[in-house]
Amino acid sequence: MDSTVSGNTAAGRGGGIHNGSRGTLTTTSSFVNGGNTAARGGGIAAVDATATTLTSTPVSANKALLTAGGIYRRNGTMTLTTSPVGGNAPNNCVGSSPAVPSCVG
């Protein structure tokens, strides 16, 4: 949908986007980058969500104070298609359980 999510802050999880309990998130041709900040999941947090689907949605240049600067996942299904996750601090997806598909570091 050609959207950009940037410059947002959350005290807990999901500085850019928070997909919460039983939620469903679908993004297409969007960008989650540039200064989103949270304790976990600076770019995106999917916590006990039903489904999170990213298509052609890069997640980069986000920051977490604890872990998973790019995407933080706790439970739920997650699908990434042509959606690279990289260049987030202090890491991209570390600390997620289960792991974020196709995410390294």
C-alpha positions as CSV (number, residue, x, y, z in Angstrom):
1,M,0.0,0.0,0.0
2,D,3.1,2.2,-0.3
3,S,3.2,3.4,3.3
4,T,6.2,4.3,5.4
5,V,6.3,3.9,9.2
6,S,9.1,5.9,10.7
7,G,10.0,8.1,13.7
8,N,7.7,6.4,16.2
9,T,8.3,5.4,19.8
10,A,6.7,3.0,22.2
11,A,7.7,2.4,25.9
12,G,7.1,-1.4,25.6
13,R,6.9,-3.2,22.3
14,G,6.4,-2.2,18.7
15,G,7.8,1.2,18.2
16,G,6.6,1.3,14.6
17,I,3.8,-1.3,14.6
18,H,2.3,-3.4,17.4
19,N,0.2,-6.4,16.3
20,G,-1.3,-7.6,19.6
21,S,-3.4,-10.4,21.0
22,R,-5.4,-12.2,18.3
23,G,-4.6,-9.4,15.8
24,T,-3.9,-9.8,12.1
25,L,-1.5,-7.5,10.2
26,T,-0.8,-7.5,6.5
27,T,1.5,-5.1,4.8
28,T,2.4,-4.8,1.1
29,S,4.9,-2.5,-0.6
30,S,5.6,-0.6,2.6
31,F,8.6,0.5,4.6
32,V,9.2,0.1,8.4
33,N,12.4,2.1,8.7
34,G,14.1,5.1,10.1
35,G,14.0,5.7,13.8
36,N,11.2,3.6,15.2
37,T,12.1,2.8,18.9
38,A,10.8,0.5,21.6
39,A,12.1,-1.8,24.4
40,R,11.5,-4.8,22.1
41,G,10.6,-4.8,18.4
42,G,11.6,-1.3,17.5
43,G,10.2,-1.7,14.0
44,I,7.4,-4.3,14.6
45,A,6.2,-6.4,17.5
46,A,3.8,-9.3,17.0
47,V,2.8,-10.5,20.4
48,D,0.3,-13.3,20.7
49,A,-1.1,-12.1,17.3
50,T,-3.0,-14.5,15.1
51,A,-1.1,-13.7,11.9
52,T,1.6,-11.2,10.7
53,T,2.3,-11.1,6.9
54,L,4.8,-8.8,5.3
55,T,5.1,-8.6,1.6
56,S,7.7,-6.3,-0.1
57,T,8.1,-4.6,3.3
58,P,11.8,-4.0,4.3
59,V,12.4,-3.5,8.1
60,S,15.6,-1.5,8.7
61,A,17.2,1.3,10.8
62,N,15.0,0.7,13.8
63,K,16.2,0.5,17.4
64,A,15.3,-1.6,20.5
65,L,16.5,-0.8,24.0
66,L,16.6,-4.5,25.0
67,T,16.5,-6.8,21.9
68,A,15.0,-7.3,18.4
69,G,15.4,-3.8,16.9
70,G,13.7,-5.0,13.7
71,I,11.0,-7.5,14.5
72,Y,10.0,-9.0,17.9
73,R,7.8,-12.1,17.7
74,R,6.1,-14.0,20.5
75,N,3.8,-16.7,19.2
76,G,1.4,-16.5,16.3
77,T,2.1,-17.2,12.6
78,M,4.5,-14.9,10.7
79,T,5.2,-14.8,6.9
80,L,7.8,-12.6,5.3
81,T,8.0,-12.5,1.4
82,T,10.6,-10.3,-0.2
83,S,10.8,-8.4,3.1
84,P,14.4,-8.1,4.2
85,V,15.2,-7.4,7.9
86,G,18.6,-5.7,8.4
87,G,20.5,-2.8,9.9
88,N,18.5,-2.7,13.1
89,A,20.1,-2.1,16.6
90,P,21.1,-3.8,18.7
91,N,20.1,-6.8,16.5
92,N,17.4,-7.7,13.9
93,C,15.2,-10.3,15.5
94,V,17.1,-11.9,18.4
95,G,14.9,-12.8,21.4
96,S,11.9,-13.8,19.3
97,S,10.1,-17.1,20.0
98,P,9.5,-18.7,17.7
99,A,12.1,-17.2,15.4
100,V,11.2,-14.7,12.8
101,P,11.3,-16.4,9.3
102,S,14.2,-15.4,7.1
103,C,15.7,-13.1,9.7
104,V,19.3,-13.4,10.7
105,G,20.8,-11.7,13.7
